[in-house]
Amino acid sequence: MSKSDKSDKKEIHFEKEMRTSEVITYLEALISSLKEGKIVIEQGGQFVSLKPSGMIDFEMEARQKSDKEKLSLEFSWCGKSIETEPEPVKISSEEPASDDSEQSDD
């Protein structure tokens, strides 16, 4: 890797506590941009232009600990196909029925 390759790196980091409605606005803009095939993230005078193509590696982690909950999402791509197929994940606002409610009536 040449020195010029390292200087071509663009990165924007954004972290802020905000209302749920504000987070939804960011996520909707992300979804819309992803559908268009180009995601442009701007902050101050800087911007990063991303063009997802081919297979996208999607990683999701959800955690609960005492009174703190966390959801992390990560998307990455590089043009290569990803051949592993993990078990599908369902995203909804409904909790699954407990095993107790699925018992049969004998």
FINUKOL-278913 format. One record per atom (N, C-alpha, C, CB): residue in three letters; z, x, y; atom name. Coordinates in pm, whole numbers, plus 32768, in hexadecimal, padded with zeros to 4 digits. Glycine has a CB too. Example, Ala and Ser with C-alpha at 12.3 -4.5 7.8 and 13.67 -1.06 7.14 Angstrom:
type / pz / px / py / atom
ALA / 830C / 8527 / 7DC7 / N
ALA / 830C / 84CE / 7E3E / CA
ALA / 830C / 8528 / 7EB6 / C
ALA / 8389 / 846B / 7E41 / CB
SER / 82C4 / 8505 / 7F1F / N
SER / 82CA / 8557 / 7F96 / CA
SER / 8313 / 850A / 8003 / C
SER / 823C / 8580 / 7FC4 / CB
***
This chain:
type / pz / px / py / atom
MET / 8000 / 8056 / 7F89 / N
MET / 8000 / 8000 / 8000 / CA
MET / 8000 / 8059 / 807C / C
MET / 807C / 7F9F / 8001 / CB
SER / 7FA9 / 8040 / 80D6 / N
SER / 7FA1 / 8091 / 8150 / CA
SER / 8006 / 805F / 81B7 / C
SER / 7F12 / 808D / 818A / CB
LYS / 801B / 80B0 / 821D / N
LYS / 8078 / 808A / 8287 / CA
LYS / 804A / 800D / 82D0 / C
LYS / 8089 / 80FC / 82EA / CB
SER / 7FC6 / 7FFC / 82DD / N
SER / 7F94 / 7F86 / 8325 / CA
SER / 7FB1 / 7F05 / 82D8 / C
SER / 7EFE / 7F93 / 833E / CB
ASP / 7FB8 / 7F0D / 8250 / N
ASP / 7FD9 / 7E97 / 8201 / CA
ASP / 8065 / 7E65 / 8222 / C
ASP / 7FCE / 7EB6 / 816B / CB
LYS / 80C2 / 7EC1 / 8235 / N
LYS / 814B / 7E9A / 8254 / CA
LYS / 8155 / 7E5D / 82DF / C
LYS / 81A8 / 7F13 / 824A / CB
SER / 8106 / 7E8F / 833D / N
SER / 810D / 7E5C / 83C6 / CA
SER / 80CB / 7DD3 / 83D3 / C
SER / 80CC / 7EBE / 8426 / CB
ASP / 807B / 7DAC / 836F / N
ASP / 803A / 7D29 / 8371 / CA
ASP / 8099 / 7CB9 / 8348 / C
ASP / 7FC1 / 7D2A / 8316 / CB
LYS / 810F / 7CDB / 831B / N
LYS / 816F / 7C77 / 82ED / CA
LYS / 819F / 7C22 / 8362 / C
LYS / 81E6 / 7CBB / 82A6 / CB
LYS / 8197 / 7B9F / 8351 / N
LYS / 81CC / 7B42 / 83B5 / CA
LYS / 8238 / 7AEF / 8373 / C
LYS / 815A / 7AE7 / 83F2 / CB
GLU / 82A4 / 7AD8 / 83B9 / N
GLU / 8313 / 7A8D / 8380 / CA
GLU / 835C / 7A41 / 83ED / C
GLU / 8373 / 7AEA / 8336 / CB
ILE / 837E / 79C5 / 83CF / N
ILE / 83D1 / 7974 / 8429 / CA
ILE / 8445 / 793F / 83D6 / C
ILE / 837F / 78FE / 846B / CB
HIS / 84BD / 7950 / 8409 / N
HIS / 8534 / 791A / 83C7 / CA
HIS / 8571 / 78B3 / 8424 / C
HIS / 859C / 798C / 83A5 / CB
PHE / 858E / 783E / 83ED / N
PHE / 85C7 / 77D1 / 843D / CA
PHE / 863B / 7796 / 83EF / C
PHE / 855C / 7765 / 845E / CB
GLU / 86AD / 778C / 842F / N
GLU / 8722 / 774F / 83F2 / CA
GLU / 8770 / 7707 / 845F / C
GLU / 877B / 77B9 / 83A9 / CB
LYS / 878D / 7689 / 844A / N
LYS / 87D1 / 763A / 84B0 / CA
LYS / 8814 / 75C2 / 846D / C
LYS / 876E / 760C / 851E / CB
GLU / 888A / 759E / 849B / N
GLU / 88CA / 7524 / 846D / CA
GLU / 8890 / 74B2 / 84C0 / C
GLU / 8967 / 752B / 847A / CB
MET / 885E / 7449 / 847C / N
MET / 8820 / 73DA / 84C4 / CA
MET / 8834 / 7357 / 8479 / C
MET / 878A / 73F5 / 84D9 / CB
ARG / 8814 / 72EA / 84BC / N
ARG / 8820 / 7265 / 8481 / CA
ARG / 87B9 / 7255 / 8411 / C
ARG / 880E / 71F7 / 84EC / CB
THR / 87D9 / 71FC / 83B3 / N
THR / 877E / 71DF / 8345 / CA
THR / 86F4 / 71B6 / 8377 / C
THR / 87B8 / 7172 / 82EB / CB
SER / 86EF / 7164 / 83E1 / N
SER / 866E / 7136 / 8416 / CA
SER / 8618 / 71AA / 8447 / C
SER / 8685 / 70D2 / 8488 / CB
GLU / 8657 / 7212 / 847F / N
GLU / 860D / 7288 / 84AD / CA
GLU / 85D4 / 72D6 / 8436 / C
GLU / 8667 / 72E3 / 8502 / CB
VAL / 8624 / 72E3 / 83CD / N
VAL / 85F6 / 7327 / 8354 / CA
VAL / 857F / 72DD / 8319 / C
VAL / 8669 / 7333 / 82EB / CB
ILE / 8587 / 7259 / 8315 / N
ILE / 8519 / 7207 / 82E1 / CA
ILE / 849A / 721F / 8331 / C
ILE / 853E / 7172 / 82E5 / CB
THR / 84A5 / 722A / 83B5 / N
THR / 8430 / 7246 / 840A / CA
THR / 83F0 / 72CB / 83E4 / C
THR / 8459 / 7247 / 849F / CB
TYR / 8440 / 7334 / 83CF / N
TYR / 840B / 73B5 / 83A4 / CA
TYR / 83C7 / 73AA / 831C / C
TYR / 847B / 741F / 83A0 / CB
LEU / 8409 / 7365 / 82BD / N
LEU / 83D0 / 7358 / 8237 / CA
LEU / 834D / 7309 / 8239 / C
LEU / 8434 / 7314 / 81DA / CB
GLU / 8347 / 72A0 / 828A / N
GLU / 82CB / 7252 / 8295 / CA
GLU / 825A / 72A6 / 82CF / C
GLU / 82E2 / 71D5 / 82EC / CB
ALA / 8278 / 72FB / 8332 / N
ALA / 8213 / 7355 / 836B / CA
ALA / 81E6 / 73BA / 8302 / C
ALA / 824B / 739E / 83E8 / CB
LEU / 8242 / 73EB / 82B1 / N
LEU / 8221 / 7448 / 8247 / CA
LEU / 81C5 / 7406 / 81E0 / C
LEU / 82A1 / 747C / 8202 / CB
ILE / 81E7 / 738D / 81B6 / N
ILE / 8195 / 7343 / 8155 / CA
ILE / 8109 / 732B / 818C / C
ILE / 81D8 / 72BE / 8130 / CB
SER / 8101 / 72FF / 8208 / N
SER / 8080 / 72E5 / 8248 / CA
SER / 802B / 7364 / 824D / C
SER / 8094 / 72AD / 82D5 / CB
SER / 8067 / 73D3 / 8276 / N
SER / 801F / 7452 / 827D / CA
SER / 7FF3 / 7482 / 81F3 / C
SER / 8077 / 74BC / 82BF / CB
LEU / 804A / 7471 / 818F / N
LEU / 8028 / 7497 / 8106 / CA
LEU / 7FB0 / 7448 / 80D4 / C
LEU / 80A1 / 7481 / 80AA / CB
LYS / 7FAD / 73C7 / 80F4 / N
LYS / 7F3B / 7373 / 80CE / CA
LYS / 7EBA / 73A1 / 8112 / C
LYS / 7F57 / 72E0 / 80F1 / CB
GLU / 7EC6 / 73D3 / 818D / N
GLU / 7E51 / 7404 / 81D8 / CA
GLU / 7E23 / 748D / 81A6 / C
GLU / 7E73 / 740B / 826C / CB
GLY / 7E78 / 74D3 / 815C / N
GLY / 7E53 / 7555 / 8126 / CA
GLY / 7E76 / 75CA / 817F / C
GLY / 7DC3 / 7557 / 810B / CB
LYS / 7EBE / 75B2 / 81EB / N
LYS / 7EE5 / 761E / 8245 / CA
LYS / 7F6B / 75FA / 8286 / C
LYS / 7E78 / 7637 / 82B3 / CB
ILE / 7FC8 / 7657 / 827F / N
ILE / 804D / 7644 / 82BA / CA
ILE / 805F / 76AE / 8326 / C
ILE / 80BF / 764D / 824D / CB
VAL / 8073 / 7683 / 83A1 / N
VAL / 808A / 76E0 / 8410 / CA
VAL / 8118 / 76CA / 8442 / C
VAL / 8020 / 76CB / 8484 / CB
ILE / 8168 / 7734 / 843A / N
ILE / 81F3 / 7730 / 8468 / CA
ILE / 81F8 / 777F / 84EB / C
ILE / 8256 / 776C / 83FC / CB
GLU / 8227 / 773F / 8556 / N
GLU / 822F / 777F / 85D9 / CA
GLU / 82C0 / 7782 / 860A / C
GLU / 81D6 / 7735 / 8640 / CB
GLN / 82E4 / 77F0 / 864B / N
GLN / 8368 / 77FC / 8689 / CA
GLN / 835B / 785F / 86FC / C
GLN / 83D5 / 782B / 8621 / CB
GLY / 837B / 7830 / 8773 / N
GLY / 8369 / 7885 / 87E8 / CA
GLY / 82D5 / 78A7 / 87F5 / C
GLY / 83BF / 7907 / 87DD / CB
GLY / 82B4 / 7923 / 880A / N
GLY / 8229 / 794D / 8813 / CA
GLY / 81F0 / 797B / 878F / C
GLY / 821C / 79BA / 8877 / CB
GLN / 823D / 7971 / 8723 / N
GLN / 8212 / 799F / 869F / CA
GLN / 81E0 / 792B / 864B / C
GLN / 8286 / 79E5 / 8657 / CB
PHE / 8186 / 7948 / 85EC / N
PHE / 815E / 78E3 / 858B / CA
PHE / 8135 / 7926 / 8509 / C
PHE / 80EA / 788D / 85C2 / CB
VAL / 8143 / 78DA / 849C / N
VAL / 8115 / 7904 / 8418 / CA
VAL / 80BB / 7895 / 83E5 / C
VAL / 818D / 7921 / 83B5 / CB
SER / 8043 / 78BA / 83BC / N
SER / 7FE2 / 785A / 8388 / CA
SER / 7FD4 / 7870 / 82F1 / C
SER / 7F57 / 7869 / 83D0 / CB
LEU / 7FF6 / 780A / 82A3 / N
LEU / 7FF4 / 7812 / 8211 / CA
LEU / 7F87 / 77B6 / 81DB / C
LEU / 807F / 77EE / 81D5 / CB
LYS / 7F3F / 77E4 / 8176 / N
LYS / 7ED5 / 7794 / 8139 / CA
LYS / 7EEC / 778C / 80A3 / C
LYS / 7E48 / 77D0 / 8157 / CB
PRO / 7F3E / 772B / 8077 / N
PRO / 7F58 / 771F / 7FE8 / CA
PRO / 7ED8 / 76FD / 7F9C / C
PRO / 7FC3 / 76B3 / 7FCF / CB
SER / 7EC3 / 7742 / 7F2D / N
SER / 7E4D / 7725 / 7EDD / CA
SER / 7E6D / 773D / 7E4A / C
SER / 7DD5 / 777B / 7F09 / CB
GLY / 7E1D / 7702 / 7DF4 / N
GLY / 7E32 / 7713 / 7D65 / CA
GLY / 7EB7 / 76D6 / 7D3B / C
GLY / 7E2D / 77A6 / 7D3F / CB
MET / 7EF5 / 7717 / 7CDC / N
MET / 7F76 / 76E8 / 7CA9 / CA
MET / 7FE5 / 7717 / 7D07 / C
MET / 7F8E / 771B / 7C19 / CB
ILE / 8044 / 76BE / 7D21 / N
ILE / 80B7 / 76DE / 7D76 / CA
ILE / 8132 / 76E4 / 7D1E / C
ILE / 80C9 / 7674 / 7DE9 / CB
ASP / 817C / 7750 / 7D29 / N
ASP / 81FB / 775E / 7CE2 / CA
ASP / 8263 / 7713 / 7D34 / C
ASP / 8223 / 77F6 / 7CCC / CB
PHE / 829C / 76A9 / 7CFC / N
PHE / 82FD / 7655 / 7D41 / CA
PHE / 8383 / 7667 / 7CFD / C
PHE / 82D2 / 75C0 / 7D41 / CB
GLU / 83E7 / 768F / 7D4B / N
GLU / 846D / 76A7 / 7D18 / CA
GLU / 84CF / 764E / 7D63 / C
GLU / 8494 / 773C / 7D24 / CB
MET / 8526 / 7609 / 7D19 / N
MET / 8588 / 75B1 / 7D58 / CA
MET / 860F / 75CA / 7D17 / C
MET / 855E / 751B / 7D4B / CB
GLU / 8676 / 75D1 / 7D6B / N
GLU / 86FE / 75E3 / 7D3B / CA
GLU / 8759 / 7582 / 7D85 / C
GLU / 872E / 7676 / 7D4F / CB
ALA / 87A7 / 7535 / 7D3A / N
ALA / 8806 / 74D7 / 7D75 / CA
ALA / 8891 / 74FC / 7D43 / C
ALA / 87E2 / 7441 / 7D51 / CB
ARG / 88F4 / 74FE / 7DA0 / N
ARG / 897D / 7523 / 7D7E / CA
ARG / 89E1 / 74C6 / 7DC0 / C
ARG / 8999 / 75B4 / 7DA6 / CB
GLN / 8A4F / 74AF / 7D79 / N
GLN / 8AC2 / 7469 / 7DB1 / CA
GLN / 8B3D / 74BE / 7D94 / C
GLN / 8AD2 / 73D7 / 7D75 / CB
LYS / 8B8F / 74D2 / 7DF9 / N
LYS / 8C0C / 751B / 7DE7 / CA
LYS / 8C70 / 74E3 / 7E4A / C
LYS / 8BF8 / 75B6 / 7DFB / CB
SER / 8CD8 / 74A5 / 7E16 / N
SER / 8D3E / 7464 / 7E69 / CA
SER / 8CFB / 7407 / 7ECE / C
SER / 8D95 / 74CD / 7EB3 / CB
ASP / 8D0B / 7424 / 7F50 / N
ASP / 8CD2 / 73CB / 7FB6 / CA
ASP / 8C50 / 7402 / 7FF0 / C
ASP / 8D37 / 73B6 / 8026 / CB
LYS / 8C15 / 7469 / 7FB0 / N
LYS / 8B99 / 74A3 / 7FE2 / CA
LYS / 8B28 / 748C / 7F7F / C
LYS / 8BAB / 753A / 7FFF / CB
GLU / 8AB6 / 7460 / 7FB2 / N
GLU / 8A40 / 744C / 7F5F / CA
GLU / 89CD / 749E / 7F9A / C
GLU / 8A19 / 73B5 / 7F56 / CB
LYS / 8972 / 74C9 / 7F43 / N
LYS / 8905 / 751D / 7F71 / CA
LYS / 8886 / 74FF / 7F22 / C
LYS / 8929 / 75B3 / 7F65 / CB
LEU / 8817 / 74F9 / 7F69 / N
LEU / 8793 / 74E9 / 7F2B / CA
LEU / 873A / 7556 / 7F63 / C
LEU / 8757 / 745A / 7F46 / CB
SER / 8705 / 75A9 / 7F0C / N
SER / 86AB / 7615 / 7F36 / CA
SER / 8621 / 75FD / 7EFB / C
SER / 86E1 / 76A0 / 7F0C / CB
LEU / 85BA / 760B / 7F4D / N
LEU / 8530 / 75FD / 7F20 / CA
LEU / 84E6 / 767D / 7F41 / C
LEU / 84EB / 7582 / 7F64 / CB
GLU / 8493 / 76A9 / 7EE5 / N
GLU / 8442 / 7721 / 7EFE / CA
GLU / 83B7 / 770B / 7EC4 / C
GLU / 8484 / 779F / 7EBF / CB
PHE / 8353 / 7729 / 7F15 / N
PHE / 82C8 / 7720 / 7EEC / CA
PHE / 828C / 77AC / 7EF8 / C
PHE / 8278 / 76B7 / 7F42 / CB
SER / 823E / 77D5 / 7E97 / N
SER / 81F7 / 7855 / 7EA4 / CA
SER / 8174 / 784C / 7E57 / C
SER / 824E / 78CB / 7E70 / CB
TRP / 8114 / 789D / 7E82 / N
TRP / 8091 / 789E / 7E41 / CA
TRP / 804E / 7923 / 7E5B / C
TRP / 8038 / 7829 / 7E73 / CB
CYS / 7FF5 / 7947 / 7E05 / N
CYS / 7FAA / 79C3 / 7E19 / CA
CYS / 7F20 / 79BB / 7DD9 / C
CYS / 7FF7 / 7A3A / 7DE0 / CB
GLY / 7EF6 / 7944 / 7DB2 / N
GLY / 7E72 / 7933 / 7D79 / CA
GLY / 7E6E / 793D / 7CE2 / C
GLY / 7E16 / 7998 / 7DB2 / CB
LYS / 7EDA / 796C / 7CA1 / N
LYS / 7EDD / 7974 / 7C0F / CA
LYS / 7F11 / 78F0 / 7BD6 / C
LYS / 7F36 / 79EA / 7BE0 / CB
SER / 7EE3 / 78CF / 7B5E / N
SER / 7F16 / 7858 / 7B1A / CA
SER / 7F9D / 7878 / 7ADB / C
SER / 7EB2 / 7828 / 7AAE / CB
ILE / 7FF2 / 7815 / 7ADB / N
ILE / 8075 / 7821 / 7A9C / CA
ILE / 806C / 77D3 / 7A1A / C
ILE / 80E9 / 77EC / 7AF8 / CB
GLU / 8082 / 7816 / 79A9 / N
GLU / 806A / 77D8 / 7928 / CA
GLU / 80E6 / 7798 / 78EA / C
GLU / 8033 / 783C / 78C9 / CB
THR / 815C / 77B4 / 791A / N
THR / 81D4 / 7777 / 78E2 / CA
THR / 81E1 / 76E9 / 7917 / C
THR / 8252 / 77CA / 7904 / CB
GLU / 820D / 768F / 78C1 / N
GLU / 8219 / 7601 / 78E6 / CA
GLU / 82A8 / 75D3 / 78CA / C
GLU / 81B1 / 75AA / 7897 / CB
PRO / 8302 / 75D9 / 792E / N
PRO / 838B / 75AB / 7918 / CA
PRO / 8391 / 7512 / 790E / C
PRO / 83E7 / 75DB / 7989 / CB
GLU / 8403 / 74E1 / 78E1 / N
GLU / 8417 / 7450 / 78D8 / CA
GLU / 840B / 7413 / 7964 / C
GLU / 84A2 / 742F / 7899 / CB
PRO / 83C2 / 73A3 / 7971 / N
PRO / 83B1 / 7363 / 79F5 / CA
PRO / 8436 / 733B / 7A33 / C
PRO / 8356 / 72E8 / 79EA / CB
VAL / 843B / 7338 / 7AB7 / N
VAL / 84B2 / 7311 / 7B01 / CA
VAL / 8492 / 7292 / 7B4E / C
VAL / 84E2 / 7382 / 7B61 / CB
LYS / 84EC / 7231 / 7B4B / N
LYS / 84DB / 71B4 / 7B95 / CA
LYS / 852E / 71BD / 7C15 / C
LYS / 8505 / 7138 / 7B3F / CB
ILE / 84F3 / 7194 / 7C86 / N
ILE / 853A / 7191 / 7D06 / CA
ILE / 8542 / 7100 / 7D33 / C
ILE / 84F3 / 71EB / 7D72 / CB
SER / 85BB / 70CE / 7D4A / N
SER / 85CC / 7044 / 7D77 / CA
SER / 8651 / 7039 / 7DC0 / C
SER / 85C6 / 6FE1 / 7D00 / CB
SER / 8671 / 6FC0 / 7DED / N
SER / 86F2 / 6FA8 / 7E2D / CA
SER / 8751 / 6F60 / 7DCE / C
SER / 86E0 / 6F56 / 7EAE / CB
GLU / 8729 / 6F4D / 7D52 / N
GLU / 8779 / 6F05 / 7CEF / CA
GLU / 87B2 / 6F67 / 7C88 / C
GLU / 8725 / 6E99 / 7CA9 / CB
GLU / 8834 / 6F58 / 7C69 / N
GLU / 8870 / 6FA9 / 7C00 / CA
GLU / 884A / 6F6C / 7B79 / C
GLU / 890B / 6FB1 / 7C10 / CB
PRO / 8839 / 6FBF / 7B12 / N
PRO / 8816 / 6F88 / 7A8F / CA
PRO / 888B / 6F39 / 7A55 / C
PRO / 87ED / 6FF9 / 7A2E / CB
ALA / 886A / 6EDB / 79FD / N
ALA / 88D2 / 6E8C / 79BB / CA
ALA / 8925 / 6EE9 / 7964 / C
ALA / 8895 / 6E18 / 7968 / CB
SER / 89A6 / 6ED0 / 795B / N
SER / 89FD / 6F23 / 7908 / CA
SER / 89E4 / 6F03 / 7875 / C
SER / 8A92 / 6F0E / 792C / CB
ASP / 8A0B / 6F5D / 781C / N
ASP / 89F9 / 6F48 / 778C / CA
ASP / 8A46 / 6ECE / 775C / C
ASP / 8A25 / 6FC4 / 773F / CB
ASP / 8AB5 / 6EAC / 779D / N
ASP / 8B06 / 6E39 / 7776 / CA
ASP / 8AB7 / 6DB8 / 7782 / C
ASP / 8B84 / 6E31 / 77CC / CB
SER / 8A64 / 6DAB / 77E8 / N
SER / 8A19 / 6D30 / 77FE / CA
SER / 89A2 / 6D23 / 77A1 / C
SER / 89EB / 6D28 / 788E / CB
GLU / 8980 / 6D8F / 7758 / N
GLU / 890D / 6D8C / 76FF / CA
GLU / 8934 / 6D6F / 766F / C
GLU / 88C2 / 6E0E / 7706 / CB
GLN / 89B4 / 6D54 / 7653 / N
GLN / 89E0 / 6D38 / 75CB / CA
GLN / 89A9 / 6CB2 / 759F / C
GLN / 8A79 / 6D3A / 75C0 / CB
SER / 8984 / 6CAB / 751E / N
SER / 894D / 6C2D / 74EA / CA
SER / 89BD / 6BCD / 74C5 / C
SER / 88F4 / 6C48 / 746F / CB
ASP / 899E / 6B4B / 74C6 / N
ASP / 89FE / 6AE4 / 74A1 / CA
ASP / 89F7 / 6ACE / 740B / C
ASP / 89E4 / 6A5F / 74EE / CB
ASP / 8A63 / 6AF0 / 73C1 / N
ASP / 8A65 / 6ADD / 7330 / CA
ASP / 8AAE / 6A61 / 730A / C
ASP / 8AA4 / 6B54 / 72EB / CB
***
